[in-house]
Amino acid sequence: MPPLVFRKGLDLGHAVAGMLAENYRSDVIDRIKAADHTYRAGRLTVRLAREFGFCYGVDRAVDYAYQTRERFPDRPVYLTGEIIHNPYVNEKLRAMGVRFLSDETGASERLGPGDVVIIPAFGVTTATMQQLDRCGCTLIDTTCGSVLNVWKNVRRYAEGGCTSVIHGKVWHEETQATASQAVAHGGRYLVVFDRQQAARVCDYIRAGGDAGAFMKAFAGAASPGFDPDRDLQRLGLANQTTMLMSESLEIGEMLRQAMLDRHGAAELGGRYQAFDTICSATQDRQDAVIDLLATRPVDLMIVIGGYNSSNTANLARLCAAAKPTFHVADPDGLVSADEIRHRDVDTKAEVTTRAWLPAGQVAVGLTSGASTPDNLMAAVVARLEAFTA
């Protein structure tokens, strides 16, 4: 018997709404939004980005997870891995008795019809989905619609004989799931992380080269049996939905130009395809920090969100190009007016910075990734106010 799959909630939104509001929302943040996204207290001014925090897909995934626990109070409930990249949210779910398959060696093999498994917003690989189908457990699929849209295009590329070039992080759950869609539909993929890797692909498209050296450079980032001489002849661009939009667009143009140089304008339409698959919420949050930095004076930026959150890290990259920026995992990272614990934008390591908060009047720009709830933003505002009192 095929497993029971819920993809549109469990009709218990009303039953968990109060708990969600208590755990994640903030009246303080609502008031700051209503005051032109600005908060003033003494020498402190906080300027919120116009768009930040939970996106629709994250809100939906967390909501469904709470509904699942409400619907199946006496059955084991599992997540395949983190539902979103926010430690606070994941710990809340653990406290509710939701277990993580990624925490328990061999747990996936022990699943059976009596178990309930939540698929996170990133989706899962086709192999994982097939395993879950075989075990007969009840599935709660919270895969984000933006991710599903990328999968649709990757399948289209595969069925049309194009290799999917995925701008993303090969270690990220979403990129792994997207890549698996290409293979499942008879296609091939290559994951490029940044402009530097994209430039290497473009050089090979134009002039060929040492296939062995190319594959060594992309070890673990290409489909099984990948042959650059064969598989770079026809390409389709895809993205991890949370990547930096400007970089994805630039990589797309780099690939298009390389294919144009190699094959000419007459063949370009049959050789290269691209669709805009950056999540609209990701783009909105990136646009909002660009606007904040361009139109509202701030002395520094604080970006709140999990260190392993791709969209949060990219917000920090954008901010760091213009102002001193601190990517802080949670409010506890704001240790004191003299000490802040944060992820360095360049080294990606957690560091501690001293004398980070200027004396006198100070304006702090504040934003957060799509997996950060408003109550954490409110806690940051409270700490900033205490530090500047």
N, C-alpha and C positions, 0 to 999 in steps of 0.2 A: 504494500500500500504506500503511495507517495506521501511525503510528510505534509502536515498542515502548515501553510505559510500565511503569515499576516504581513501585508505590505502597506496597509492604510490604517494602522492603529488597531485598537481593540475596543473601541467605543467606551473608553473609561477616562477620557480626558477630563471630564468634570470631577471625577473621583480623586485625581492626583493634582489638580490645578493649584490647590492651596499649598501642598507640599512643595511644588515647583516654585511658587512665588516666594515661599519662606526661605528656600535654599539658594535661590539664584537671583531674585530681582531686588530692586532697591528704590525706595521712595526718594532718597537723596539724589540719585542719578536722574530720576524723572524730573525733579525740581531744577536741577542744573540744566537739563535739556530745555526746559521751559524758559530759562533765563538766558537765552541765546547761547547755550552751551558754555556758559562762563560762571565761575564761582570765585568770589572774593572774600578774603578774611584777613584783616590786618595787612601785613606786607605781602601776602600771597595772592596770586591770581592763577587759577587753573582754567585752561582752555581745552575743552573736550573737542575731539574731532567730530564732525557732523555724522559720521557713520562709524560704528565700532561694535565690538562684542558679538554676542550670539547672532548668527545668521539663521535664516529659516531652516536650512538643512540640519544644523546643529540643534536648534530648538526642537525640531521634530524628532530627531534621534533620541534626545534625552527624554522627551515626553513619552515616546514609545517604550523606552526602557522602564520608566516608572509605571506605566500602564501594565507592562508585562509582569512586574513584581506584584502588582495589585491583582491581576487576573489569575496568576498561578502561585498563590502564597505557600502551597504545600509541595510544590515540585521544584527540583533543582533547576535554577536559572543560570545560564552561562552567557558570557560575552566571548567572542572569538579572540578579542584583544581589546585595547582601549577603545571606548566608544567614540571619543574625540581626544585630541591631544591637550588635555588639561588635567593636571594631577588632582585638583580639588574636586572636580566632577567625578572622576573615576573613583576616588576614595569614598565619595558619597554613595556610589553604587555598591562598592564593596561593603560598606557599613549596612546596607540594606539586604545583604546576603547574596548579592549577585557575584558569581565566581567567574574568574577569567581563565579561559583555556590556556592562554599564554603563560599563566602563573604555575600551571600544574603539568609536569611531565607525563605524557601518555594519556592525559585526560580526554583528548579527542577520540582515541581508540575505544574508550569505555562508554561513550555516549550511546543511548538507546531511546526507544520510543517514549519513555517517561520523562525525558529531559527536554528543556526548553533552551534554545540558543538564539541569542540576539546577534545579528550581523550589523557591524558598526557603519557609521556614515561613509567611511572610505570604501565600503564594499569588501569583498574577499575574492581570492583567486578562483578560477573555475574548478581547480582541483579540490579546493576546500569545499566549495559548494557541492560538488559531486560526492565527497565524503559525507557531508551532512545529509544529503538526500538518501544515501545508502543506509545510514543509521536510523532513519525514520523519526528523528526528533522533531518537535514543533519548532518552526523557524519564525522569528520576528525580523523582517528585513527592513533596516532603516537606511539602506544605501541612498545617498543624496541624489536628487534628480540631475544635478549638474554632472556628477560622475557618470550616471547612466547615459547622459548625452555624449560624453566622450567615448564611452563604450560603443555606442551606436555608430559613431564615425570610424572608429578603429575596425569594427566589423565590416563596414562599407569598404574601407581600404583593403582589408584582407580578401574580401570577395571579388574586388576589382584587380587583384594582383599587385597592389602597392604595399611596400614596406612602411609600417608605421614608425616614424621618428618621433619619439615621445620626449618632450622637454619636461624633465622631472628628476626626482631623486630616486635612484634605483632601489634604495633601501626602504622607501616609503610604502606603506601598505596600499595606498591608492595606485601608485605607479605599478606595483607588482600585479595588482588586480587588473589594471588596464592592459598591461603586457600579456597577461594570460588570455585575455579576450582575443587578441590577435592570433595567438597560436591555436586556440580552440576553433577558430574559423579558417584554419589552413593558411594563415599569413605569417609574416615575419615582423620583428620589431628591433629597434635600436634606441636605447635611452641615452639622451645627451643632457648633461647637468648644467652646462653654462656655455657662454660664447666661445671659450677656448676649445671645448670639445666639439662644438658645432663647426668651428673653423677647420678642425682636423677632418671632419666628415666632408666639408666643402672642398678641401684640397684633394681628397681622394676622388670625389666626384669629377673634378676637373681633369686630373692628371693620372689617376690610378696610383699605384705604388706597391709597397710591400704588404700583402694581405695579412701575413703572419704578425707583423708589427702592429697593424691596425687592430687586429683582434686581441692582441695582448693589451692594447690601450683601452679596449672596451670589454675586457674580461668581466663576465657576470652581468653585462648590460646589453646583451644581444640574444636573440632567439637561438635555440639549438641549431647547429649546422649553418649558422650565418656565414655567407660568402659576400664580402663587400663588392667584388667584381660583378656578381649577379644581382645582389639585393639592394644596391644603390642606384639601380636603373630607373625605378619608378617609386616615388615617395609620397606619403601623406603625413602632414604634420598633426600631432596631437599634443596635449598638455596634461600634466598634473594640474588640477584646477586651481590650486593655491599658489602657483608660481608667480613671480613678478611679471605683470603684464607687459611692461616695456621690453623686458628681456625676451619673452616669448615672441613678441612681434619682431624683434630684431633678428632672432634666430630663424624665424620663418622667412624673413627677407633674405638672409644669408643663403639659406637653402634654395630659395627660388632663383636667386641670381646665379648660384652655382649650376643649377640645372639648365638655366638659360644659356650660360656660357658653354656648357658641355654639349647641349643638344639643339640649341637654336630656338627662336621664337615659334616656329611652325610646330614644333613637337612639345612645347612647354605644357600645353593644356593636358596632354596625355601622360606627361611625366611627373607633374607635381600638383598636389591638391592641398588645400589648407582650409580649416574651418575655425572660427573663433570659439574655443572651448574653455576659456578662462571663466571661472564662476563669476556671475554678476556681483555677488556679495563681496568676493575677494576684490574685484575691480572697484566697487564702491568704497571699500575701506582704504584702498591705495589712493584713489582719487581724493578722498577726504583728508588724508594727511598731507598730500601735495597742496591742497587748497589751504589747509591750516597754516602750513609753513610759508605759503606765499602771501597770505592776507592778514594773519593775526600774529603780532609779535610775541615770541616766546624766547626764553633763555636756554631752555633745554627740553628734551622730549623723554617721556617715560612710556614704554610700550609694555603692556601686561599680557602675559600668556605663556603657555608651556614652552620649554626650550626646544622640544621636538615638534612644535607646531610650525609647519612650513609657512602658512600665511602670516603668522606673527613674526617670524624671523624676517620675512620679506618686508613687512612694515618697518621693522627696525632698520633694515638696510636703507630704505627710502629716507627715513628720518636722519640717519647718521650722515648722509651726504650733505645735510644742511646745518645740523645742530648737534651738540653733545647729546648722545642718546643712550638710554639705559633700558635694555630688554630684561625685565624682571619677571620671574616665574609667578610670584604671588606677593601679596602685601608684606609678608615677612622679610622679603628682600630689602625693603626700606628699613634698615636696621636703626639708623639714627640720622640726625641732621649732618653728621660727619661721615657716615658709612652706608654704602649701598652695595648689595650683592646682586650681580647681574651677569648675563651672558654677553661676552665680548662679540661684537658684530663681525670682526675679522677673524679672530682665532676660534670662535665658537665655544670657547672654554668659559666656565663660570669663574668670575674674578670678583674681587672686592675693591671698590674705589673709595678713596677718602676725599674729604673736602669737596663733595660733589654738588652741594646745594649752596648757591651764592648767598652772600650776606645782603642785607638791604631788600629793597623791593625785588620780587622775583616772580616771573611768569613761567609756569610749567605747562607744556603741551602734553596732553594725555590721550592715549588711544589703547585699544586692545584688539587681540586677534579674535577670529570668529568663534573660537571655542572658550572664550572667557566670559563668565557671567557678570552682570552689573554689580552684584554685591561686592565682588572683589575690587571693582573700580571704586566703589564707595569707600571701602576700607583704605585704599591708597589715598584718596582725598583726605580722609580723617587723619592719616599719618602725616601727610604734608602740612595740614593745618597745625597739628601738634608740634611739628618740627620748627614751624615759623612763628609760633605764638610769642 
